[in-house]
């Protein structure tokens, strides 16, 4: 019922910055986000603007390769994917074009969009520390750097180094601390693994809730999914887990954040419609829908957060421009390999 109410609310109140549309207009979307996380908004978009859409979903790397192969013949107007590292890969692959939109520039903070306007963050997530309240004293926790200390030996669950989420976290630490210090940190972190990296964030959280590890590094929206799951077992597991926001002291950088985002393809045939869709996705009402449905933080300041996000508490986010995550991705991957992070 909550999702239905939000859809009705969107239809009633969303205001689009462009007011005249033709009913035959179309925007073609390649999305690495699952259909249920974009299709409801597209239906509202069509209802409000008269602009039709065609949606193709798939794996991020596969869609990127498809865009490269299709080249000028590609029907795609917009590429939607997760993680600034992947968005930067798309820019480097020369399959996006820069976009000038006063609306996007005003709505999206500078650090959450490409410095050259090739891509824009649409929703925000944080990769942070989530701990088992029955096994960890909150006073033990302080920073990402702290997780490499010997006291955490055999207590940490984490995904493999092939995870773009982990690669981006390490990239952010390279920017903050340099390669040498970050490599020492990664070596210490590997020693503290409770088990070899395996599975996704949901698996890590369930293992932490079950006591197989004491802490996990995971994106907060995965915990949100457990809390709001239709499974009583998932909801019960989530009751053991608490979010901790690291690096919050005044002289520290804040918690690591990343985005899902989008860019307009280099050979788009419907640029104006594509810009209109991007602008629609960062209206306050669209941002609220994302927060409610996927427990991701808005990129737009002042947009409503879900009750689940409010439960996680306030935090100060790292303001690093996320373009840096893509720029440092290669260095991060090599560093993780040297540290033995598999």
N, C-alpha and C positions, 0 to 999 in steps of 0.2 A: 504493500500500500504506500510506503514511503516513496518508492521510486515513481509510482504513478502520480502521486501528489506533486513531486518535483517536476515531472514532465509537464503537468498541467500548469504549474506556476511559471515554467519557462515560456510556454506558449503565450501566457498572458502578459509577461512583463519584459521579456528581452527586447532591447532596443539595439538595432544594428546601425552602425555609423553611415552606411550608404542606403539611400531610400528608394531607388528606382531599379527594378530588375525585370528581365524578360523571362517568361515562363519556359522558353526553350533552352535557356542557359544551363550549362552543366559544369561540374567540377569533378575530375577524376582523381581518386585517392588511392595511393598504395600505403597501407598501414601495417606496421609491425605490432600495433596494439590489437588485442583481441576484439572481435566484432562487437561484443557486448559493452566494451568500454569506449566505443566511438559511435556505433550505429544509432543509439537513441538521440544523441545530440544532432546527428545528421538529419534525422527525421524532423526535428524541431527547426533546424536550419532551413530545410526545404519549405516547411510550412510558413515560416516567417518571411522568406525572401523570394520564393518562387524559383530558386535555383536548384536544379536537379543534381544528383550525385551518383557516381558509380564507385563502389568500394571493392578493393581487392586487399585481402589480408594475407599475411604470411610471415615467415621468419625474417628478422631484420637483415641479416647478411644476405639471404637469398633475394630479397627485394632490392637491396642495393646493387647486387650483381646484375639483376634483371634490368635495372635502370641503365647500368653501364652498357649492357649488351644491346638494348633497344635504341639507345642514342636518340637521334632526331626523330625516330619512328615511335618513340614511347608515347602512349596516350596519357600518361600520368601528369597531373598538375601539381599535386602535393605529395610529399613523402613524410609520413609520420612514424617516429620511432622513439625508443627509450634510451636515455643516457646521453649526456653531452659528448661522450667519447665517440659514440656511433654517429651522432649528428656531425661531428667534426670530420669523421671519416667520409661522410657523404659530401661535405664541402671539398675535402681534399681530392675526392674522386671526380670532381668537376661535374656533378650531376645536379647541382643547385644553382640558383641565381640570386643575387642580392635584391632585397625588397625595401622600398621606401614607403613607410606607413607611419604617419604622425600618431595615429591611434595606437599602433603596436608599441612604438617608442615610448609613449606616455604611460601605457598600461603595464609594460613588462620592465622590471628593473634592469639596468644595464648589464649587471653581472649574470643575468639569466637568459641572455641572448648573445648571438655571435657578434663579435666586435665589428664585423663587416656586414652585418644584417643578412647573412645567408640562412640562418635558422633562428627560431624563437622558442623559448620554453613555454609550454602550455600548462603543465602542472609540475609540482615540486615534491621531491621526496628526500628523506634524510637516511643515510646509512649510519646507524648509531649502535650503541651498546644496549643489549636487552638481556636482563639477568633473571635468574631464578631467585625469587624473594626468600625461599627457604634455605638457600645455600650461600648467598652472598650478602654481606653487610654493605649497604650503600656507601659507607665511609671508605671502603676499600677502593672505590672507583674514582677516577679523576679525569683521565684523558685517553686519547687513542695511544699516545706514546707509553702510557702506564701499562698497557696490555702486554708489553714485551718483558715486563719484570718477572723474575723467577717465581713470585708468589702465585702466578697464574698457571704454573706448570701442570699440564694435563687437564685444564679446566675450560678451554676455549673451543667452541664449534664455529667453523667458518667454511665458506664455499671455496672452490678451487681457484687457482690463479687464472683460469680461462674465463672466469666471470667478469664481464665488463664493469659490473658494479665495484668489484674489488680492485680492478685495474684503475678505475677513476679515483677511488679512495687513495690508493698508493700514489697516483699522479698528484693529487692535492697535497700529499705529505712531502713529495719531492719539492714542490713549489715552496712549501712552508719551511722545510728543514734541510733541503739539499739532498743530493744522492747518497753521500756517505752515511749520514745519520739515518736516513730512511732505510738503507740497506741493513744497517746494524739493527734497527727496529724490526725489520721483516725477519731477520735471522732469529731474533728473540721470540717473535710471534710464533714462528714455525715450531720452536721447541715447546711451546705451550699448547699446541693442538691436543685436544682430548682424543681425537681420532683423525684418520686421513680425511681430507676434504672430500665431501660427497653430497650429492643432492642439492636442492634449492633452499631458499630461505625458509620456506615453510617446514621443510625437514629439519633444519637446524633449530628452529623454534620449538618444534615438538620434542626433539631430543633434549633441549635445555629444560623444557617443562617437565620431562620425565626424569631428570636428574642425571642424564648421560654426560652432560656438560653443565657448567655453572653459568657461563655467559656465552652469548653469540653476537656476532656482528651481522646485522641484517637491516633491511629497509623496513621502516615502521609500518608501511601499509600492509605488509604480510601479517603483522600482529593484529592490525585492524580487521583483516579478513577472518582470522581465527576468532576474534571477539564477536564478530557479527555472523559467524557461520551458522548454517542450518543444522550442523552436527553438534549435538550436546557434548560429545567427547572433545571436539575442538574448542568449544567455549570453555569447558572445564580446564583444559590445558592452559588456555590463555590467562586464567586466573592466577597462575603461578609466576607469570612473567611481568616484569616492570621495565619501562623505558628509562634509560639514563642518558642524559645529554652531556657529552664530554666537552672539554676545552672551553668552559664557560667563564673562566676568570677574566677579569677586565683586560689583562694583557695578553690573552690568548685569542686564537682566530675564530673560535666558535665551532659548532657541529658541522660536519661535512654534509652538503646538500647537492642534489643533482636534479635533473628534469626529464620529463618526457617532452618531446618538442616536435617541430615540423619546419619544413622549408618548401619553397616553391621550386619545382624542377626546372632545370635549365631550358628545356624545350617545351615548356607548358604552352598550350594553345589557348588557355583560358585564365590568363594571369589576373585579370580584374576580379573574376569570380573566386579565384583561389585566395586572393588577398582578403576578400569579403569573408570567406570561411575562416581564415586565420583570426581576423578581427572578432568574428562571432565567438570563437572558442576562448577568447579572453575577456568576454563580457562578464560582469560580476555573477550573473545568474548561471552561466555555463561553468564558471569556476566553482560555484557552490555545488552544482550537480556532481562534478568530479570529486569534490571533497566528500560528499555524502556516499557516493557509489563506490569509489575506489580508495577512500581514506588517504588521498594525496593532498598535500598542502597547496593552496592557491598560489599562483605566481603574482597575482594582482593584490596589492596592498589594500586591506579593508574588506576583501571578499570574505564571506562567512566560512568558518571551518565547521566540520561535523562535530557532533558530541564526542565521538571517539577520539578525534584529534585533540580536542580540548582536554580530554582525560589524560593524554600523554604529557600535558603541561607545556608551558611556554619555554622557549629556548632561543639562544642567539645563534644565528647561522653564519657560517663562513661566507664572506662576501667576495671570495675569489671569482674572477670572471671565468665562467665554465668553459670558455674556449680553450683555456690552458689545459683542461683535462685531456682533450683530444691531442693537443700539441705534445704533451708529455706521455702519451699512451705507450709509445714504443719503448721509451726509457723505463717506464714502470714495468712492462712485461719482462724486459731483460733483467731488471733488478729482482723481480720475484723469482725468476728462474735461477739466478745466482744464489738466492737465499734458500733454495730448496722447497719453495712453495709450489706444490704440484696441484 
